[in-house]
Each structure stands twice: as C-alpha cells, then as structure tokens.
Amino acid sequence: MGNFRLIVWLLVIKCFLNVTSFSWGKDYNEFAPDPNTVALYHFNEGKGLPQDSSNRGNHSTVNKAKWVKDGRFGFAISEGPVIVPTSNSLQPPQITIEAWVKAEQVGNYARIIDRYGVRRGYRLLIDRNTGALHALFAVATIHGTVEAIVVGKERLPLGKWTYVAVTYDGNYIRLYQNGIEVGNKKISGKICYCGDKTPLQIGARSNGKSSFIGVIDEVRISDVARDRLIKEMAVKLEKRRKKIIESRKEKMDYYKKLDAYIKKEEALYEKDNMPLIFLHWRVTERTPLDEGIKIAKETGCNAIWLSAIPAPNLIKRLKDAGFITMANHGAWPTLNPEWIRIHPEHRPQRYVVSAPVMAKSKEPLIIELKNACTKGNPKKYWYVYCKKGNLSFLQDDWEFNSAGKKVIINNPEEGNVYYIKYLVYSPLPYASPIYPEFHQGAVEQLNKWLSRYTPYLDYFLADCVGLPKVHPYIYEYVYDCSPYAQEKFQADTGIKFNPDWVLENFMRLRQGLPSRAPSQEYLSWVEWHVKQSKKFLPKIKKVCHKHKVKVMAYTWGDAWIGAEPYLVSDNFDAIDSFGPNMAMAGLRSYFPHLKRICQSWFYTNPFGPLHNWNKNKKILLYNMLDGYLWGGLPDRNIWKNQEVINEIKNANNEFKLLWLVSRGKEAFKHNITLYVINSWGKIRSWKGPETQFLFSLPIKIKFISITEISKNGVPADADVLLNWGDPNTPWSGGYMWTFPNVIERISAFVKNGGGFVGVGAPAYFKTKDSICQLKELLGIEYKSEKKVSSILKALKTSLGTNHWISNDLPQEISFASQITELIQTDIGDEKITSMRYHVISVPLKKDLQILYQAKQFSSPLVSVRNFGKGRVVYIGGVGTSSDYRNLIGKSIFWAAGKEKLFYAMFSPTPEIYLSFYPNTNTLLVYNGNANHKEASIKIDFSKLLNNTEGRKDFYLYDIINRKKIVSSEPSHLFRISLPPYTIYALKIVPLERREDTINGST
C-alpha cells in the first residue's frame, strides 16, 4: 500500500511539473515546446508547408498563406490559411492559444486560429465591430453545449507586434494582449468536439475567407491554461518596454553629442576633404528642388544627385547652393533608346528555353515562339532537343517558319518531350557594347549632352559599366549572345560558343548562384566580354574629362556574372556600388585609387526591411569608404516623415565619424593573409554565408580560383587557405579539384608551414579513388551527404576541452540547417533562406584530433591536425552565432600559427565589433545588437601600437562622451556601456602617472 501511495504521489508531482514547466526559448518571446505543447509553429521554413515543432506531429498539409520575411522572429505568414488536419492532441478539454500578430486591418472577423465546427471546438479572431480580440468556444456544460463568446475591452493595435493569448481552464475563458487580461467569461465545463473533424486553420478559414490582414508568427497551442505564465509575460514585456525607452533616451543623448562633435570637426576641413554624402533627389511636382536642398542641408549631405535627365538650370542651382553635383542621362551608356531606334540590331540577345511539348503522334510537331529573334540563321544558332527520360538529344530534322515564328519538328517520336533553346532580344532599348559603331555613337551623344552642363556638373553617372541588361528586371545583366557576338568570340578565341553557359549562369538572383562550377570555356566567354567593355569605357572617360566632369560608374558590388567593376575600374574616377551586402568589404581593395561610394538604396523607410544602416556600418567599421549615397524614390512620402530625416542625419554623422577616425585609410590588420579558394576567384568574391564571419577579422583577405592555383601555385604572401561550400558547388569547387597540380601544390604549401581551413564540404568531388580530394591533408574522408532537417548540434569532446581553438568556446555549438542570405532583387534587398547540406565524414588519420562531434550521428564536426610544418582545421558546417564567429576566427589564427594575436583586440561580449585605426590611434567599438550592452573589451596595446615606448599603461578616451575609461593593469580589460547599434570612438592615450590608474570609468 505504501508503494502504491508513493507511485500516486510521484504521478501527481509529475503532472504538476508538466503543467507548470515552461520555456520561452532563447528569447522569452519566442516559444519553445514543453510536455503540454500540442502544436507549435515557428514558420521559419520560409517556403513550403509549416512544420509542427511540438513533437506531436501536427504538421500542415495545405498552405495558401504568403511567406513574410520579416516576422516577429525570422519568417512568418500572412493571409492564410495554413491548414492542419485535426488530431486527438488538437482537441484538449482545456487550452491555451498563443501567437504573435501584427494586424494591418480589422477585416471581416479575421481569423487568427480557427478549429471550430458547428458548435464544436475553438476560435480566436478579431471582432469586426470593435477591432478587439474575439474568442469563441463550444463548451459542454451540465445544461448542454453552449457557445461561449468573449470580446476584449481594448482594440488590437494596428501595425504593431502584439502578443495575444486566450486560455480556458474549465471554469473561465480569459483573453490577453501583451500578457494583460482584456476580457473574461465564467463558464464551467469542457471544450466540446463530439467527433467533429474540422481541421485547424491559421490565418483564414479553409475557403480563404475571413483572412487575417497582417502577419502571424509563433503560434502555440497547449493542453493546459497558462494564465500565470502569460501574466509573467506581461511583467517581462513591461520591463522590456521601460528598458527600450531608457535605451532610446541614452541613444538620443549620444546622437546629440555626436552632432555637436561633427559640427566642430567639419569646420576644420574643406568640403573637398570631407567624404561625399549624396542625396538622390528626383524633381517632381510633389518633391520640388527647394525641398531637396532643404533636406540635404538638414541631414548633412554635401552632394546631390539629380536623376532622370535634369535641366541644366537645376544643376546650376545646386552648384550655386554649394553642393557637389551629379547627374545621369537615363541609364546610359548602354540603355540608349536614341541609338536603338536607328540601330535595332545592336540590342543584346540571350537564350531562353521554350516550354516542353509532348508529341502525341508522328505528325509534325509545331511549337510557337512568340518573342523569338529571327536575325541570323535559326538553324545555326537555335537548338532543338528531344527528351527521353532524364536524357536530352539534339534533333536535326526541323525547320523554322519565320512568318508565324513556329518551329516544325518532323518525324517526332510519340510520347517524347521536345523543347527549344532559342534567342530573344532584350525587351528594353539597350545597346550591346561589343559593336564598335556603338562606341563612336555613344561618345558623340555624350559629348553633346555634357556640353549643356559645363561648368556646373561635377560627376556623370555611367550605368551598367558597359554591360547591357537583357531582361526587364533591374538587376539582370547578361552578356550579349547574338550571332555577331558568338562569331566574334570564336574568331578571337577559337572556342565555339555553347548556349548552356548562359542558361546555367543567367542570374535571377532570387534563384541564387549557379549550382555548378563554371567551365573553362565559359570563363573565357566572361573574359572576352570584359575586354569589349575595356575597349569601350576609356572613350566615355575621355569625353567626360574633356568637359571637366568626373565619371562615376554605377555598379552593383554584386559579383554576379563575372564582369564586376573592379575588372574595368581604371576607366572611372569614382564608383557608386550598390549596398548593403558583403561585397562592401572588398571595395577598398578593389579600388585603391578611387573615391568610393557605397549606395544605400531605399524605397519607403530607409531603416525598414529593405535597408538597414546598422548592417552597413558594421562592415564600414573595417572597410571604410569615402562616400555614401541615399537614394531610391524620393517622390514617395518618406520625406514628410521627420523621424526618417532625423535617422538619416544621425547615420550621416556616424559615417562622418567613421571617416574622421579612418581618414580614408585601412583598419589595422595583423600580418596574416588569408586566401579564400573557390571556382571563380576574385570575380565572385565576398559572396556566401562564410563572408559574414570574415569581414570583421583584422587580417588581409583575398580570393583565388582553383584554376589560378593549378597554373601558378599558391601565392607567396599566403599564410592560410580557406575552402568552404556545399558539395559540388562553385564555392567548394566541384570538378576543378581534378585540375593538374592543385592537390600537390596545396599540400606542399601546408607541409612547408602554411595553414588550411576547410568548411562544409571542402574539396568535395567524387572520383573512383575518393570523394574528399584533400583527404590526405584534412585527415577525413566523406562517407555520404544529406540535407540537414534540423539544427546540427556539435558537442565538445575531451580533446576539445584542452585545445586552444575550443578551450574557451561553449560545450555546444549549433550548425545551421538553413542559412538566410541577403541578396539583391528587382525590388531591393531580399532575404533568401536555403537548406544546408551536411557531409558525413569519417576519421582517416590516427593523428586527427576531433574537437567537436555531431550529437545526432558519429561524425567529426571540428577537427585539427598537423601536416608537416603546417596546420589543418576542418569544420563540418556553417553556423550563425557569435560563438561560431569566434570558432572561424580562432581556427584561422591557429592555422597561421599566430594564436597570441587573436586576443590583441577582443570582446567576449556577443555582437560587439572592434576595429583599430593606427593613423589616428583610435579604437572603434560597435554594439551590433538591438539591446543595450555592458561590453567587455580586452586590448593588448603592444600588439596594436608600433611603439609603446616601454609603456604598459594606457587609457581609452571616449571622444563623443568626453570621458576617460581606465583599466586595471596588467589585464587591460575595459568595460563600456553601449546603447543599441551605436559606435564609440575611443582614443588610445598613455597614462602619464601611475597614480592615475584606477578601476572602472572616470
């Protein structure tokens, strides 16, 4: 009997723990599953069907909702429904429904959660009449089934994220907004389902009606009433609200002091010695020039770019008002309607693929091609294919009907599929720069146009750097594939053109980069087109200089198609490089002799989802440029918003602060040179997930192709090589690892004292002998590959506890199953989420030291070994955390044999970035976090300063807040209070007297 009572008590305790145990996740606003969670949807898939994270298997089977990139936490959904089949777990007698919502409209009883049949189940929505939360439950009472309705007392705020919840504990229904109770109803019983099979619907009814107009994120359903914990949430949210208000006040104070400092410093410099800060202004009835001048002065811009072929008198007014001026003649030189009107044959052409058509008989098969370009001989430049299974074969027996633009395929095989690769013109009036006649014509046009603006125009903006657009979207630059281009290319190089090069490498950016490494023939095609631009662009520069106007190339900093501006940069005076993206990190090394502009493009709110200055300045901290440009569509209403103007003014002041600290010089770098190996080398550098962990390292970073190593060996200045990427991608290198001498030269480099770091699937390419082509170097062999469906957990081994790389890293590091990258699309910057591949590897060498091992399966995730005099690190995946950033950084420093330098300038506080400018003896500290941070930073002055004069004692002087920050000797650990997204500029000053040394700040 005693044992029975003990068991009963244990069960009671277990039930109590199940009811009360609860986790808000890493962020208390982001839900995590516990034993009472019956459904949990984070919506972070970004595509496809939302999955249940509760371990109850309540996955959606239908998703008609729109995916939204900027949810409360990552991705979210808008305008459902998401439909989940009903199950026993979704029919609890008591319940809690929680979600984060941002409503844009009230709607017609807009559904948040709906699992309600005819007097069966539950529903949470917005009340059509009051705009408040509305809950409906079917409750089985002693008097029968009752429809219980509760409507909140407060209207749900529009345009703001709100934490909403409803609970039913068998006696009370309670509604909550941000953890505060806004309505209740007393009713006893259990929720009635009575065999009803109505599915769970999120965001709308299953027929699409009563749609929630707004965004829904983090939906959780539980089988208990969580009232106590929801009320605790109210306390936490209130504390957070007060902290945000306090932080905002501190940040406003910081910006006031920064503004005063910049005004004082600006007075010491001539305008020509200050950075260029452009305001892009389009003169319209809604946005007259006077308003643009006023806003430029208010925000601190010293230059104005007038687009859309401005009148000369407008440029003169800008010059008279004291601004540096810039204008462009449309998207010249290649977007040239005047030239194309007379010379339509100069429009660029590209290949497209027709829709596949199945032959239903042996009768001739007719395929219509509406937009086909019939110039040249289609039989020579078009390709007709028959597809059998997974194989395609060229067909010769076909003819072209030019009158109807039809391809007639003779004697088709019944049941087979046929398709055509054919040429189309650019739908826009672009001219291809490969035609010599166009070169001369464009120069004459530009000479005539510029003569109107002398001497008021300072910069002419040349678009496209000589590359044509061949698609109506703004970013689609592709080489001209016209018959003329093909014949000229073959005559110059001896290589026959292949349309597959262009079809594979044509970039619709939302589809990502090519899946395979480029062929050598395609690289020759790239090089040939670059040479055509190099023949054309000097002529543009010459005519501009004739009119005393500088040429600014309007480029995209993209590394998309291989003809990036740095390959033709000698033909410009300045670069306007699109941002934000990681390509900014390479601009200074690309254009060492130019004024550089990194453009910040916005359409509505420059600090909204399409642009984030906070992300830009994080990169500028290490790679400072000489200019910035605020652009977009200023005829929108953003200029009526004083908050936007204030934000731009603050950003401009921060940009000026960075320039005053850097004086246009490079940030401090240790004597370590890292070469990133991929299939493209420099022409597609600073792209991919790994670059977010490299830009902040105080080392020299260069890019090299596998082809270059095969031909010329490892560069003499290399200290460490890095190869990263998924299997068979352009990043890891694919087939190029079979090139002559590559393996031998890399192995010899490491054996003689160099370092090598491999991330993901380095040197992955299957041959009859191996999969990992660097297995002798890395000490591992690849066994298999698979998509990672969940976050990969790396657990530290006993060896990892004692190794320098991992000894101060956490016991567990997460490798991402998905990576979100910021790319550029036709409407601005877009986040693209892609699934990662994980390669399961097995140890090959006895001296391999495994520092981290996969939790899910036995596979090394971080391993190291010595190879001759050199060092090798293998990291089995890409992460997203600051711990992973330190793992990459420490791996590179260890591979270089220079571990001590890693801590010369270091912060253990996550999301704190440090850079040092020796020319001004100034340390920059940036809090890249949305929260206020009490940051710790450690500085080894002897490794940063060339001459410490025997001194060991230094203090940091905060030039904005005008205060001294002192550390205890000899640790040199400083503590700084940083508001969100702020930069502190700290002068390094030697202490004059020993008695000045105290702990803390003075």
Secondary structure, 3 states (H helix, E strand, C coil): CHHHHHHHHHHHHHHHHHHHCCCCCCCCCCCCCCCCEEEEECCCCCCCCCCCCCCCCCCCCEECCEEECCCCCCCEEECCCEEECCCHHHCCCCEEEEEEEEECCCCCCCEEEEEECCCCEEEEEECCCCCEEEEEEEEEECCEEEEEEEEEEEECCECCCEEEEEEECCCEEEEEECCEEEEEEECCCEECCCCCCCCEEECCCCCCCCCCCEEEEEEEEECCCCHHHHHHHHHHHHHHHHHHHHHHHHHHHHHHHHHHHHHHHHCCCCHHHCCEEEEEECCCCCCCHHHHHHHHHHHCCCEEEECCCCCHHHHHHHHHCCCEEEECCCCCCCECHHHHHHCHHHCCEEEEECCCEECCCCCCEEEECCCECCCCCHHHHCEEEEEECCEEEECCCEEEECCCCEEEECCCCCCCEEEEEEEEECCCCECCCCCHHHHHHHHHHHHHHHCCCCCCCCEEEEEHHHCCECCCCCCCECCCCCHHHHHHHHHHHCCCCCHHHHHHHCCCHHHCCCCCCCCHHHHHHHHHHHHHHHHHHHHHHHHHHHCCCEEEEEECCCCCCCCCHHHCHHHCCEEEEEECCHHHHHHHHHCCCCEEEEEEEECCCCCCCCCCHHHHHHHHCCCCCCEEEEEECCCCHHHHCHHHHHHHHHHHHHHHHHHHHHCCCCCCCCCCEEEEEECCHHHHCCCCHHHHHCCCCCCEEEEEEHHHHHHHCCCCCCCEEEEEECCCCCCCCHHHHHCCCHHHHHHHHHHCCCEEEEEECCCECCCCCCCECCHHHHCEEEEEEEECCCCEEEEECHHHHHCCCCCCCCCEEEECCEEEEEEEECCEEEEEEEECEEEEEEECCCCCEEEEEECCCCCEEEEEEEECCEEEEEECCCCCCHHHHHHHHHHHHHHCCCHHHHHHEECCCCCEEEEEECCCCEEEEEECCCCCEEEEEEECHHHHCCCCCCCCCEEEEECCCCEEEECCCCCCEEEEEECCCCEEEEEEEECCCHHHCCCCEC
